[in-house]
Protein backbone atom coordinates (compact mmCIF):
# COMPACT_ATOMS: atom_id res chain seq x y z
CA UNK A 1 0.00 0.00 0.00
CA UNK A 2 1.35 3.38 -0.96
CA UNK A 3 -0.04 6.45 0.73
CA UNK A 4 -1.18 9.29 -1.53
CA UNK A 5 0.69 12.01 0.38
CA UNK A 6 3.53 12.78 2.73
CA UNK A 7 2.38 14.26 6.03
CA UNK A 8 4.16 16.41 8.58
CA UNK A 9 2.94 16.80 12.17
CA UNK A 10 3.53 19.85 14.34
CA UNK A 11 2.43 19.80 18.00
CA UNK A 12 3.58 21.69 21.07
CA UNK A 13 2.73 18.72 23.27
CA UNK A 14 4.89 15.60 22.85
CA UNK A 15 2.09 13.14 23.65
CA UNK A 16 -0.33 14.90 21.32
CA UNK A 17 2.22 14.79 18.52
CA UNK A 18 2.79 11.08 19.11
CA UNK A 19 -0.95 10.31 19.08
CA UNK A 20 -1.47 12.27 15.88
CA UNK A 21 1.48 10.68 14.09
CA UNK A 22 0.45 7.19 15.20
CA UNK A 23 -3.14 7.69 14.06
CA UNK A 24 -2.07 9.06 10.69
CA UNK A 25 0.40 6.22 10.07
CA UNK A 26 -2.23 3.69 11.12
CA UNK A 27 -4.48 4.98 8.35
CA UNK A 28 -1.80 4.31 5.75
CA UNK A 29 -0.31 7.78 5.32
CA UNK A 30 3.48 8.25 5.59
CA UNK A 31 4.46 10.69 8.36
CA UNK A 32 7.87 11.95 7.28
CA UNK A 33 8.38 14.50 10.06
CA UNK A 34 6.86 15.02 13.50
CA UNK A 35 8.16 17.99 15.47
CA UNK A 36 7.43 20.75 17.94
CA UNK A 37 7.30 24.35 16.66
CA UNK A 38 10.73 25.32 18.00
CA UNK A 39 12.46 22.38 16.27
CA UNK A 40 10.88 22.82 12.83
CA UNK A 41 13.46 23.08 10.08
CA UNK A 42 12.67 25.52 7.26
CA UNK A 43 13.59 22.91 4.63
CA UNK A 44 10.32 21.12 5.39
CA UNK A 45 8.39 24.23 4.34
CA UNK A 46 9.84 24.21 0.83
CA UNK A 47 7.95 23.25 -2.31
CA UNK A 48 7.79 19.48 -2.78
CA UNK A 49 8.91 18.58 0.74
CA UNK A 50 5.45 17.54 1.99
CA UNK A 51 1.88 17.24 0.81
CA UNK A 52 0.14 18.25 4.05
CA UNK A 53 0.85 19.68 7.49
CA UNK A 54 -1.26 18.56 10.47
CA UNK A 55 -0.93 21.14 13.23
CA UNK A 56 -2.13 21.03 16.83
CA UNK A 57 -1.10 23.78 19.24
CA UNK A 58 -2.52 23.93 22.76
CA UNK A 59 -1.62 27.60 23.12
CA UNK A 60 -1.98 29.49 19.86
CA UNK A 61 -1.26 32.85 21.50
CA UNK A 62 2.19 31.63 22.49
CA UNK A 63 2.96 30.53 18.96
CA UNK A 64 1.44 33.45 17.03
CA UNK A 65 4.71 34.47 15.38
CA UNK A 66 5.41 30.84 14.47
CA UNK A 67 1.93 30.52 12.96
CA UNK A 68 2.46 33.66 10.89
CA UNK A 69 5.72 32.19 9.60
CA UNK A 70 4.08 28.83 8.87
CA UNK A 71 1.11 30.32 7.05
CA UNK A 72 3.34 32.57 4.96
CA UNK A 73 6.13 30.14 4.04
CA UNK A 74 4.67 26.60 4.02
CA UNK A 75 4.22 25.32 0.48
CA UNK A 76 1.96 22.43 1.57
CA UNK A 77 -1.62 22.99 2.79
CA UNK A 78 -2.21 23.07 6.56
CA UNK A 79 -4.83 21.13 8.52
CA UNK A 80 -5.43 22.57 11.98
CA UNK A 81 -6.77 20.08 14.53
CA UNK A 82 -9.77 21.15 16.57
CA UNK A 83 -9.30 19.26 19.80
CA UNK A 84 -6.99 17.20 21.97
CA UNK A 85 -6.55 13.61 20.85
CA UNK A 86 -8.10 11.18 23.35
CA UNK A 87 -6.22 8.17 24.69
CA UNK A 88 -6.35 5.20 22.31
CA UNK A 89 -8.31 3.24 24.93
CA UNK A 90 -10.98 5.94 25.29
CA UNK A 91 -14.49 5.04 24.12
CA UNK A 92 -14.63 7.99 21.74
CA UNK A 93 -11.16 7.46 20.24
CA UNK A 94 -12.42 5.58 17.11
CA UNK A 95 -14.78 8.43 16.24
CA UNK A 96 -12.02 11.00 16.79
CA UNK A 97 -9.71 9.03 14.50
CA UNK A 98 -12.48 8.65 11.91
CA UNK A 99 -12.99 12.43 11.83
CA UNK A 100 -9.24 12.93 11.41
CA UNK A 101 -8.94 10.54 8.48
CA UNK A 102 -12.01 12.07 6.82
CA UNK A 103 -10.24 15.42 6.89
CA UNK A 104 -7.02 13.87 5.57
CA UNK A 105 -8.93 12.33 2.67
CA UNK A 106 -10.40 15.75 1.89
CA UNK A 107 -6.92 17.26 1.58
CA UNK A 108 -4.79 14.55 -0.04
CA UNK A 109 -7.09 11.69 -1.00
CA UNK A 110 -7.60 8.32 0.60
CA UNK A 111 -4.96 5.62 0.87
CA UNK A 112 -5.12 3.05 -1.89
CA UNK A 113 -5.33 -0.60 -0.90
CA UNK A 114 -3.42 -2.52 -3.55
CA UNK A 115 -4.39 -6.17 -3.46
CA UNK A 116 -2.23 -8.76 -5.23
CA UNK A 117 -4.75 -11.51 -5.78
CA UNK A 118 -2.56 -13.39 -8.25
CA UNK A 119 0.05 -14.04 -5.55
CA UNK A 120 -2.19 -15.58 -2.89
CA UNK A 121 -0.88 -19.03 -1.99
CA UNK A 122 -2.78 -22.29 -2.28
CA UNK A 123 -4.01 -24.02 0.86
CA UNK A 124 -1.18 -24.21 3.37
CA UNK A 125 -2.95 -25.69 6.41
CA UNK A 126 -4.87 -28.96 6.76
CA UNK A 127 -8.66 -28.92 6.54
CA UNK A 128 -10.42 -29.33 9.88
CA UNK A 129 -12.28 -32.66 9.96
CA UNK A 130 -16.05 -32.32 9.73
CA UNK A 131 -17.58 -32.91 13.19
CA UNK A 132 -20.14 -35.69 13.22
CA UNK A 133 -22.71 -33.23 14.58
CA UNK A 134 -22.66 -31.36 11.25
CA UNK A 135 -23.46 -34.40 9.13
CA UNK A 136 -27.05 -34.67 10.36
CA UNK A 137 -27.92 -31.00 9.83
CA UNK A 138 -30.78 -30.35 7.43
CA UNK A 139 -30.80 -27.30 5.11
CA UNK A 140 -32.31 -24.25 6.82
CA UNK A 141 -34.77 -21.79 5.29
CA UNK A 142 -32.67 -18.92 6.61
CA UNK A 143 -29.15 -18.70 8.03
CA UNK A 144 -28.96 -19.67 11.69
CA UNK A 145 -25.42 -18.31 12.08
CA UNK A 146 -23.93 -15.37 10.20
CA UNK A 147 -20.32 -14.26 10.64
CA UNK A 148 -18.95 -11.00 9.25
CA UNK A 149 -15.31 -11.06 8.15
CA UNK A 150 -13.73 -7.60 8.03
CA UNK A 151 -10.45 -7.06 6.18
CA UNK A 152 -8.28 -4.49 4.46
CA UNK A 153 -4.58 -4.52 3.54
CA UNK A 154 -3.31 -8.10 3.77
CA UNK A 155 -6.84 -9.30 4.33
CA UNK A 156 -7.40 -11.53 1.27
CA UNK A 157 -4.46 -13.79 2.18
CA UNK A 158 -5.56 -14.06 5.82
CA UNK A 159 -9.21 -14.66 4.94
CA UNK A 160 -8.22 -17.32 2.40
CA UNK A 161 -6.12 -19.14 5.01
CA UNK A 162 -9.10 -19.05 7.36
CA UNK A 163 -11.61 -20.30 4.78
CA UNK A 164 -9.31 -23.04 3.46
CA UNK A 165 -9.26 -24.65 6.91
CA UNK A 166 -13.03 -24.91 7.25
CA UNK A 167 -14.73 -28.29 6.85
CA UNK A 168 -17.65 -29.15 4.60
CA UNK A 169 -21.21 -28.82 5.97
CA UNK A 170 -20.29 -25.95 8.30
CA UNK A 171 -23.68 -24.37 9.19
CA UNK A 172 -22.46 -20.78 8.89
CA UNK A 173 -23.11 -18.06 6.30
CA UNK A 174 -20.29 -15.55 5.82
CA UNK A 175 -20.28 -11.89 4.80
CA UNK A 176 -16.93 -10.42 3.80
CA UNK A 177 -16.34 -6.67 4.03
CA UNK A 178 -13.02 -6.23 2.21
CA UNK A 179 -11.59 -2.83 1.28
CA UNK A 180 -10.95 -3.30 -2.42
CA UNK A 181 -11.53 -1.77 -5.84
CA UNK A 182 -14.87 -2.85 -7.31
CA UNK A 183 -13.15 -4.19 -10.42
CA UNK A 184 -11.45 -6.95 -8.42
CA UNK A 185 -14.54 -8.39 -6.69
CA UNK A 186 -15.18 -11.23 -9.15
CA UNK A 187 -11.50 -12.21 -9.11
CA UNK A 188 -11.55 -12.17 -5.31
CA UNK A 189 -14.55 -14.52 -5.34
CA UNK A 190 -12.69 -17.02 -7.47
CA UNK A 191 -9.52 -16.89 -5.39
CA UNK A 192 -11.24 -17.22 -2.00
CA UNK A 193 -13.25 -20.29 -3.05
CA UNK A 194 -10.46 -21.94 -5.05
CA UNK A 195 -9.27 -24.43 -2.41
CA UNK A 196 -12.36 -24.98 -0.24
CA UNK A 197 -15.99 -26.12 -0.58
CA UNK A 198 -17.49 -22.66 -0.05
CA UNK A 199 -19.59 -20.97 -2.72
CA UNK A 200 -18.60 -17.31 -3.12
CA UNK A 201 -20.57 -14.49 -4.76
CA UNK A 202 -20.75 -10.72 -4.61
CA UNK A 203 -23.66 -9.77 -2.36
CA UNK A 204 -25.54 -7.49 -4.70
CA UNK A 205 -29.08 -6.34 -4.03
CA UNK A 206 -31.41 -9.37 -4.00
CA UNK A 207 -28.81 -12.03 -3.20
CA UNK A 208 -29.55 -14.41 -0.32
CA UNK A 209 -27.19 -15.60 2.42
CA UNK A 210 -27.05 -19.37 2.91
CA UNK A 211 -25.01 -21.73 5.06
CA UNK A 212 -21.79 -22.82 3.40
CA UNK A 213 -21.63 -19.66 1.30
CA UNK A 214 -19.65 -16.42 1.37
CA UNK A 215 -21.11 -13.15 0.10
CA UNK A 216 -18.69 -10.29 -0.49
CA UNK A 217 -20.19 -6.88 0.24
CA UNK A 218 -20.38 -4.76 -2.92
CA UNK A 219 -18.25 -1.63 -3.23
CA UNK A 220 -20.50 0.68 -5.23
CA UNK A 221 -23.38 0.91 -2.74
CA UNK A 222 -24.20 0.04 0.86
CA UNK A 223 -26.33 -2.98 1.70
CA UNK A 224 -28.37 -4.17 4.66
CA UNK A 225 -29.66 -7.63 5.56
CA UNK A 226 -33.15 -8.95 6.23
CA UNK A 227 -33.64 -11.61 8.90
CA UNK A 228 -34.28 -14.22 6.17
CA UNK A 229 -30.81 -13.58 4.74
CA UNK A 230 -31.78 -11.45 1.77
CA UNK A 231 -29.43 -8.61 0.85
CA UNK A 232 -30.95 -5.18 0.21
CA UNK A 233 -29.38 -2.00 -1.10
CA UNK A 234 -29.78 1.02 1.15
CA UNK A 235 -29.83 3.28 -1.89
CA UNK A 236 -26.78 5.13 -0.59
CA UNK A 237 -23.01 4.94 -0.79
CA UNK A 238 -20.99 3.51 2.07
CA UNK A 239 -20.10 6.00 4.80
CA UNK A 240 -16.51 6.93 5.56
CA UNK A 241 -13.35 6.86 3.46
CA UNK A 242 -13.29 3.12 2.73
CA UNK A 243 -15.70 0.91 0.78
CA UNK A 244 -17.30 -1.24 1.83
CA UNK A 245 -17.52 0.15 5.37
CA UNK A 246 -16.80 -2.62 7.87
CA UNK A 247 -18.56 -0.62 10.57
CA UNK A 248 -21.73 -0.41 8.50
CA UNK A 249 -21.65 -4.09 7.53
CA UNK A 250 -21.30 -5.01 11.23
CA UNK A 251 -24.12 -2.65 12.17
CA UNK A 252 -26.48 -3.92 9.48
CA UNK A 253 -25.66 -7.56 10.20
CA UNK A 254 -26.43 -6.99 13.87
CA UNK A 255 -29.73 -5.34 12.96
CA UNK A 256 -30.66 -8.16 10.57
CA UNK A 257 -29.53 -11.23 12.50
CA UNK A 258 -29.24 -10.14 16.14
CA UNK A 259 -27.39 -12.60 18.37
CA UNK A 260 -27.04 -15.06 15.48
CA UNK A 261 -24.25 -12.79 14.27
CA UNK A 262 -20.51 -12.87 14.96
CA UNK A 263 -17.50 -10.97 13.62
CA UNK A 264 -13.81 -11.56 12.91
CA UNK A 265 -11.44 -8.69 12.08
CA UNK A 266 -8.49 -9.66 9.92
CA UNK A 267 -5.37 -7.86 8.70
CA UNK A 268 -5.83 -4.24 7.67
CA UNK A 269 -4.96 -0.59 8.13
CA UNK A 270 -7.02 2.05 9.88
CA UNK A 271 -9.74 1.47 12.46
CA UNK A 272 -12.77 0.47 10.40
CA UNK A 273 -14.86 -1.79 12.64
CA UNK A 274 -13.83 -0.20 15.94
CA UNK A 275 -17.08 1.77 16.24
CA UNK A 276 -19.62 -0.99 15.49
CA UNK A 277 -17.79 -4.00 16.96
CA UNK A 278 -18.27 -2.95 20.61
CA UNK A 279 -21.98 -2.48 19.96
CA UNK A 280 -22.17 -5.95 18.46
CA UNK A 281 -20.37 -7.41 21.48
CA UNK A 282 -22.78 -5.57 23.81
CA UNK A 283 -25.62 -7.48 22.11
CA UNK A 284 -23.96 -10.74 23.15
CA UNK A 285 -22.35 -11.45 19.77
CA UNK A 286 -18.77 -12.80 19.66
CA UNK A 287 -16.10 -10.49 18.23
CA UNK A 288 -12.72 -12.02 17.39
CA UNK A 289 -9.57 -10.68 15.75
CA UNK A 290 -6.42 -11.87 14.03
CA UNK A 291 -3.28 -11.63 16.15
CA UNK A 292 -0.94 -8.77 15.30
CA UNK A 293 2.06 -11.01 14.65
CA UNK A 294 0.21 -12.90 11.89
CA UNK A 295 -1.09 -9.75 10.12
CA UNK A 296 0.49 -7.99 7.17
CA UNK A 297 -0.81 -4.78 8.81
CA UNK A 298 -2.35 -5.02 12.27
CA UNK A 299 -3.72 -1.52 12.94
CA UNK A 300 -7.28 -2.55 12.05
CA UNK A 301 -7.64 -5.59 14.35
CA UNK A 302 -5.52 -3.81 16.97
CA UNK A 303 -7.91 -0.85 17.01
CA UNK A 304 -10.85 -3.18 17.62
CA UNK A 305 -8.90 -5.04 20.32
CA UNK A 306 -8.20 -1.75 22.08
CA UNK A 307 -11.94 -1.18 22.56
CA UNK A 308 -12.00 -4.22 24.86
CA UNK A 309 -14.69 -6.06 22.90
CA UNK A 310 -12.53 -8.84 21.39
CA UNK A 311 -13.03 -12.13 23.24
CA UNK A 312 -10.58 -14.24 21.20
CA UNK A 313 -7.48 -13.54 19.08
CA UNK A 314 -5.65 -16.05 16.93
CA UNK A 315 -3.99 -16.78 13.61
CA UNK A 316 -6.30 -17.50 10.66
CA UNK A 317 -5.96 -21.23 11.32
CA UNK A 318 -6.65 -20.82 15.05
CA UNK A 319 -9.67 -18.65 14.30
CA UNK A 320 -11.02 -21.38 12.01
CA UNK A 321 -10.54 -24.03 14.71
CA UNK A 322 -12.21 -21.82 17.30
CA UNK A 323 -15.21 -21.20 15.05
CA UNK A 324 -15.69 -24.87 14.17
CA UNK A 325 -15.53 -25.87 17.84
CA UNK A 326 -17.94 -23.11 18.87
CA UNK A 327 -20.46 -24.13 16.20
CA UNK A 328 -20.01 -27.82 17.05
CA UNK A 329 -20.93 -27.13 20.68
CA UNK A 330 -23.94 -25.07 19.63
CA UNK A 331 -25.20 -27.74 17.24
CA UNK A 332 -24.64 -30.51 19.82
CA UNK A 333 -26.68 -28.57 22.39
CA UNK A 334 -29.48 -28.04 19.84
CA UNK A 335 -29.54 -31.73 18.92
CA UNK A 336 -29.70 -32.78 22.57
CA UNK A 337 -32.61 -30.40 23.17
CA UNK A 338 -34.74 -31.98 20.42
Phi and psi in degrees as a GROMACS rama.xvg file:
@    title "Ramachandran Plot"
@    xaxis  label "Phi"
@    yaxis  label "Psi"
@TYPE xy
-114.91  124.882  UNK-2
-69.2047  151.539  UNK-3
-80.4957  -9.98056  UNK-4
-158.136  153.874  UNK-5
-94.922  129.501  UNK-6
-114.123  140.994  UNK-7
-116.187  141.651  UNK-8
-115.97  131.548  UNK-9
-124.51  123.034  UNK-10
-146.137  142.81  UNK-11
-90.7524  2.78997  UNK-12
-121.471  123.441  UNK-13
-58.9891  -44.8276  UNK-14
-64.0194  -43.133  UNK-15
-60.9213  -42.8051  UNK-16
-61.9677  -39.9737  UNK-17
-65.1189  -44.3098  UNK-18
-63.1164  -42.485  UNK-19
-63.7934  -48.6535  UNK-20
-62.1974  -40.7632  UNK-21
-64.8993  -43.4667  UNK-22
-63.9934  -41.8336  UNK-23
-67.525  -43.3182  UNK-24
-63.096  -40.0359  UNK-25
-62.4392  -23.0895  UNK-26
-87.8058  -0.886101  UNK-27
100.238  5.83402  UNK-28
-94.9118  137.965  UNK-29
-77.7518  123.54  UNK-30
-96.6536  109.031  UNK-31
-93.7364  -17.1544  UNK-32
-152.525  137.117  UNK-33
-135.901  119.493  UNK-34
-148.773  165.076  UNK-35
-92.228  163.873  UNK-36
-58.2869  -39.5756  UNK-37
-68.6494  -24.1112  UNK-38
-97.9451  0.859062  UNK-39
-64.9795  129.502  UNK-40
-93.2151  135.989  UNK-41
-61.0207  -22.9706  UNK-42
-62.4261  -25.5454  UNK-43
-75.3272  -13.4724  UNK-44
-88.0415  -7.81776  UNK-45
-74.0047  159.588  UNK-46
-58.647  131.071  UNK-47
85.8663  -5.93978  UNK-48
-73.8266  -40.7022  UNK-49
-141.531  166.965  UNK-50
-107.871  -16.5925  UNK-51
-162.942  141.244  UNK-52
-105.283  134.628  UNK-53
-111.835  118.575  UNK-54
-121.1  131.702  UNK-55
-138.853  112.48  UNK-56
-121.962  124.417  UNK-57
-74.4766  -23.083  UNK-58
-134.198  88.8145  UNK-59
-66.2606  -32.392  UNK-60
-59.9594  -39.81  UNK-61
-64.5997  -31.9874  UNK-62
-107.136  24.4262  UNK-63
-60.5901  -43.5453  UNK-64
-65.4693  -36.9453  UNK-65
-63.7507  -43.4377  UNK-66
-62.7344  -39.7023  UNK-67
-61.383  -42.4573  UNK-68
-64.0737  -44.0206  UNK-69
-64.3026  -46.7815  UNK-70
-65.3586  -31.5712  UNK-71
-82.0146  -36.585  UNK-72
-107.055  -17.4338  UNK-73
-71.7666  125.616  UNK-74
-76.8025  -31.9373  UNK-75
-84.0558  151.795  UNK-76
-63.6385  160.325  UNK-77
-122.658  127.961  UNK-78
-107.511  115.56  UNK-79
-92.1539  126.722  UNK-80
-75.6926  150.093  UNK-81
-113.675  26.4242  UNK-82
170.674  153.602  UNK-83
-63.4676  136.078  UNK-84
-68.6399  131.451  UNK-85
-75.8119  165.168  UNK-86
-61.8597  148.391  UNK-87
-61.8327  -23.0092  UNK-88
-89.3285  -1.90989  UNK-89
-70.4474  147.494  UNK-90
-59.5554  -35.6366  UNK-91
-92.1797  5.28961  UNK-92
-59.9773  -46.5638  UNK-93
-56.0872  -39.3337  UNK-94
-69.8828  -37.9497  UNK-95
-60.6908  -45.7611  UNK-96
-65.4936  -37.13  UNK-97
-63.3596  -40.4535  UNK-98
-64.2425  -39.636  UNK-99
-62.3462  -48.2573  UNK-100
-68.5452  -31.5027  UNK-101
-62.1978  -40.0971  UNK-102
-68.05  -40.2637  UNK-103
-59.8788  -43.8683  UNK-104
-60.3078  -39.3386  UNK-105
-62.9425  -30.3185  UNK-106
-87.8175  -47.1137  UNK-107
-129.26  12.1023  UNK-108
85.2443  165.21  UNK-109
-90.4143  151.58  UNK-110
-60.2653  145.03  UNK-111
-99.9311  125.372  UNK-112
-90.4101  106.648  UNK-113
-94.3286  115.09  UNK-114
-105.572  123.7  UNK-115
-97.3246  87.5418  UNK-116
-75.199  -24.0059  UNK-117
-74.4228  -12.5813  UNK-118
-104.807  5.46641  UNK-119
-70.1682  131.44  UNK-120
-72.3476  160.54  UNK-121
-72.6298  175.517  UNK-122
-51.9025  129.446  UNK-123
-115.933  -9.58925  UNK-124
-122.577  151.535  UNK-125
-67.121  150.883  UNK-126
-73.8338  137.861  UNK-127
-69.6384  129.512  UNK-128
-58.6916  144.128  UNK-129
-71.6812  118.755  UNK-130
-60.0386  145.261  UNK-131
-62.0479  -26.3989  UNK-132
-63.6333  -26.679  UNK-133
-77.3214  -24.029  UNK-134
-71.3909  -20.31  UNK-135
-98.4838  4.64283  UNK-136
-74.6733  132.367  UNK-137
-92.2468  151.559  UNK-138
-56.8798  138.75  UNK-139
-100.835  150.994  UNK-140
-69.1475  -29.4275  UNK-141
-142.827  156.751  UNK-142
-65.766  128.991  UNK-143
-86.1347  -21.258  UNK-144
-141.45  126.317  UNK-145
-127.723  123.956  UNK-146
-117.512  128.687  UNK-147
-91.6409  129.957  UNK-148
-108.688  119.022  UNK-149
-108.186  131.429  UNK-150
-152.562  156.566  UNK-151
-140.274  -124.797  UNK-152
-63.8546  124.467  UNK-153
84.3323  -3.42119  UNK-154
-67.2586  -45.6402  UNK-155
-54.6096  -41.7445  UNK-156
-65.3731  -42.8323  UNK-157
-67.7764  -43.2465  UNK-158
-64.2629  -39.9481  UNK-159
-62.7071  -43.0539  UNK-160
-58.7249  -42.2882  UNK-161
-62.9556  -50.3545  UNK-162
-65.8481  -36.9914  UNK-163
-65.6902  -19.7835  UNK-164
-84.8352  -16.4241  UNK-165
-74.4151  143.195  UNK-166
-82.5551  166.807  UNK-167
-68.6402  157.976  UNK-168
68.081  17.5579  UNK-169
-68.5929  119.258  UNK-170
-80.9766  63.0741  UNK-171
-138.303  137.984  UNK-172
-103.925  136.818  UNK-173
-113.268  143.123  UNK-174
-120.776  125.46  UNK-175
-106.262  122.661  UNK-176
-106.056  99.6724  UNK-177
-117.298  122.709  UNK-178
-65.5746  116.323  UNK-179
-164.552  157.758  UNK-180
-72.1094  139.909  UNK-181
-57.4236  -29.6311  UNK-182
-69.1691  -11.6411  UNK-183
-102.558  0.582544  UNK-184
-61.7799  -46.6512  UNK-185
-64.5392  -38.8926  UNK-186
-63.9109  -41.4539  UNK-187
-60.3766  -40.8355  UNK-188
-56.7433  -47.1418  UNK-189
-64.7573  -40.1375  UNK-190
-68.6618  -44.0337  UNK-191
-68.11  -27.0487  UNK-192
-102.36  9.02553  UNK-193
-66.6578  -37.6318  UNK-194
-120.414  25.9798  UNK-195
-149.596  168.101  UNK-196
-81.9976  2.19841  UNK-197
-71.2967  143.609  UNK-198
-91.7983  134.369  UNK-199
-126.418  131.517  UNK-200
-141.955  162.104  UNK-201
-79.9592  133.347  UNK-202
-84.6739  65.3282  UNK-203
-70.8494  168.367  UNK-204
-52.6159  127.061  UNK-205
98.8181  -16.1352  UNK-206
-67.0619  159.86  UNK-207
-125.985  132.196  UNK-208
-75.3798  134.812  UNK-209
-137.69  155.393  UNK-210
-59.3162  142.821  UNK-211
79.0689  11.6008  UNK-212
-128.266  154.816  UNK-213
-123.578  122.988  UNK-214
-105.878  129.741  UNK-215
-94.8022  125.812  UNK-216
-60.2844  133.759  UNK-217
-66.7869  161.712  UNK-218
-95.7642  -34.0929  UNK-219
-75.5797  -22.5414  UNK-220
-153.128  155.888  UNK-221
-79.1422  150.582  UNK-222
-130.106  155.712  UNK-223
-123.636  179.118  UNK-224
-134.728  129.137  UNK-225
-81.2579  160.95  UNK-226
-63.9963  -21.7811  UNK-227
-85.4063  2.59391  UNK-228
96.7877  -1.78468  UNK-229
-77.2731  138.795  UNK-230
-89.8406  136.322  UNK-231
-131.106  136.647  UNK-232
-71.7934  144.627  UNK-233
-86.2251  -9.78164  UNK-234
80.578  8.57229  UNK-235
-133.313  164.497  UNK-236
-77.4839  163.068  UNK-237
-65.6243  146.286  UNK-238
-81.1851  154.966  UNK-239
85.7819  179.624  UNK-240
-80.4319  -14.9764  UNK-241
-115.374  149.132  UNK-242
-133.593  135.231  UNK-243
-72.2121  157.711  UNK-244
-79.1496  118.791  UNK-245
-64.3185  -39.2347  UNK-246
-58.1519  -45.2361  UNK-247
-68.3669  -39.0144  UNK-248
-62.4366  -43.1112  UNK-249
-61.7471  -44.5418  UNK-250
-61.4764  -47.7308  UNK-251
-70.284  -33.58  UNK-252
-65.9018  -41.7711  UNK-253
-61.7535  -40.1685  UNK-254
-68.1468  -35.1938  UNK-255
-82.6097  -34.2064  UNK-256
-119.818  -7.39811  UNK-257
58.6478  -134.392  UNK-258
-75.95  -0.73426  UNK-259
-79.2137  0.607253  UNK-260
-101.354  150.306  UNK-261
-143.474  170.002  UNK-262
-145.83  144.223  UNK-263
-131.318  127.537  UNK-264
-102.372  121.44  UNK-265
-103.734  -173.423  UNK-266
-49.4845  139.449  UNK-267
172.629  165.494  UNK-268
-98.033  165.466  UNK-269
79.4331  -161.334  UNK-270
-132.365  23.1008  UNK-271
-60.5976  125.737  UNK-272
110.855  -21.1209  UNK-273
-73.6601  -15.6455  UNK-274
-87.3767  -45.8611  UNK-275
-84.6229  -28.9256  UNK-276
-59.1458  -44.7913  UNK-277
-61.2685  -33.7234  UNK-278
-67.512  -38.1699  UNK-279
-64.8772  -44.0569  UNK-280
-63.3944  -35.4068  UNK-281
-66.1348  -21.598  UNK-282
-79.4259  -8.67309  UNK-283
98.5632  10.9566  UNK-284
-90.2465  140.283  UNK-285
-71.923  137.944  UNK-286
-125.223  120.53  UNK-287
-119.5  167.776  UNK-288
-151.005  151.68  UNK-289
-73.1392  141.019  UNK-290
-67.0237  147.222  UNK-291
-59.8006  -38.527  UNK-292
-71.3878  -13.1418  UNK-293
-103.997  1.32823  UNK-294
-91.136  147.996  UNK-295
-69.3621  -41.3388  UNK-296
-139.215  126.648  UNK-297
-106.465  2.8013  UNK-298
-61.7226  -33.7163  UNK-299
-68.7308  -56.4392  UNK-300
-63.9535  -32.3161  UNK-301
-62.5983  -41.1267  UNK-302
-65.0386  -34.1264  UNK-303
-73.3904  -39.0702  UNK-304
-59.3624  -39.2124  UNK-305
-66.6636  -16.8929  UNK-306
-76.401  -13.625  UNK-307
85.6661  7.62237  UNK-308
-95.8271  -7.94142  UNK-309
-82.4537  122.358  UNK-310
-97.0175  -12.0585  UNK-311
-154.24  137.058  UNK-312
-127.202  141.537  UNK-313
-167.001  173.471  UNK-314
-70.4614  167.495  UNK-315
-53.5051  -40.8633  UNK-316
-67.3255  -41.3218  UNK-317
-66.0378  -37.0792  UNK-318
-64.363  -39.0798  UNK-319
-64.3557  -45.2914  UNK-320
-61.005  -42.0059  UNK-321
-63.7795  -40.8157  UNK-322
-66.6668  -46.3217  UNK-323
-60.2603  -43.1786  UNK-324
-66.9731  -39.423  UNK-325
-62.5046  -46.9124  UNK-326
-66.6697  -37.9821  UNK-327
-59.1262  -44.4123  UNK-328
-64.4457  -40.4156  UNK-329
-63.7544  -45.2059  UNK-330
-66.2138  -41.3017  UNK-331
-60.7588  -41.4992  UNK-332
-66.076  -38.8613  UNK-333
-66.0834  -39.9415  UNK-334
-68.6877  -34.6759  UNK-335
-71.0676  -27.3305  UNK-336
-79.0355  -17.3674  UNK-337
